[in-house]
């Protein structure tokens, strides 16, 4: 069962390029979810984490360049810089999680989700780290946060 499914009404930006990229991010998050739920080897988890890291970097860069190019960064600089900051925090946490995984700090993973809040939180816990990723987009954008404790 997927962690999160694409809902056109909830997640669509109306821009095919970015909707397709967001759908790909959903696919990678679902791959991570599936690998953990099915108890796949640590190597597969590492592969999915590296793909998530690579693809978020690609998508965030592309989306931010588009926002700057269309004038969004100038028209609503507070919105743009807030969005950019969320991107940076998420990317840093994904990288941190990947590094911890490679160092063996997350050798025992547990996973759970609780979509009762209207968002889709994902918690990944290892023996030395806990990561919570929450996707709770407003109508036209996807807000993604990732926190380690």
TASULUR-V991555 format. One record per residue. RES is the residue in one small letter. D_LAST is the distance of its C-alpha to the last C-alpha in Angstrom with 2 decimals. Layout:
BEGIN
((RES/D_LAST) (RES/D_LAST))
END
This chain:
BEGIN
((x/26.76) (x/24.92) (x/21.52) (x/23.02) (x/26.66) (x/28.32) (x/30.14) (x/32.65) (x/33.02) (x/29.33) (x/28.10) (x/31.23) (x/31.67) (x/35.33) (x/35.04) (x/35.45) (x/33.91) (x/30.52) (x/30.75) (x/31.31) (x/28.35) (x/26.11) (x/27.66) (x/26.83) (x/23.13) (x/23.39) (x/25.16) (x/22.53) (x/19.73) (x/22.21) (x/22.93) (x/19.32) (x/19.37) (x/22.78) (x/21.99) (x/19.19) (x/21.36) (x/24.34) (x/22.73) (x/23.86) (x/23.75) (x/20.85) (x/23.18) (x/23.37) (x/19.61) (x/19.70) (x/22.64) (x/21.06) (x/17.90) (x/20.44) (x/22.51) (x/19.73) (x/19.01) (x/22.79) (x/23.63) (x/21.11) (x/22.50) (x/26.00) (x/25.58) (x/23.84) (x/26.51) (x/29.28) (x/28.25) (x/27.89) (x/31.24) (x/32.82) (x/31.59) (x/33.03) (x/36.21) (x/37.01) (x/36.60) (x/33.52) (x/31.80) (x/34.88) (x/35.63) (x/32.22) (x/30.42) (x/27.86) (x/27.01) (x/27.02) (x/24.84) (x/22.29) (x/22.36) (x/22.23) (x/19.17) (x/17.34) (x/18.66) (x/17.47) (x/13.84) (x/13.93) (x/15.84) (x/13.59) (x/10.55) (x/13.13) (x/14.46) (x/11.31) (x/10.86) (x/14.60) (x/14.71) (x/12.28) (x/14.48) (x/17.55) (x/16.65) (x/16.36) (x/12.77) (x/12.49) (x/15.94) (x/15.53) (x/14.26) (x/14.41) (x/14.90) (x/15.91) (x/16.95) (x/18.42) (x/20.67) (x/22.25) (x/20.85) (x/22.76) (x/19.84) (x/18.59) (x/14.91) (x/13.66) (x/10.77) (x/10.54) (x/9.33) (x/10.59) (x/11.49) (x/8.90) (x/6.08) (x/5.23) (x/6.48) (x/8.49) (x/11.72) (x/14.31) (x/17.88) (x/19.99) (x/22.97) (x/25.84) (x/29.32) (x/29.69) (x/26.38) (x/23.11) (x/19.97) (x/16.92) (x/13.36) (x/10.29) (x/6.71) (x/3.76) (x/0.00))
END
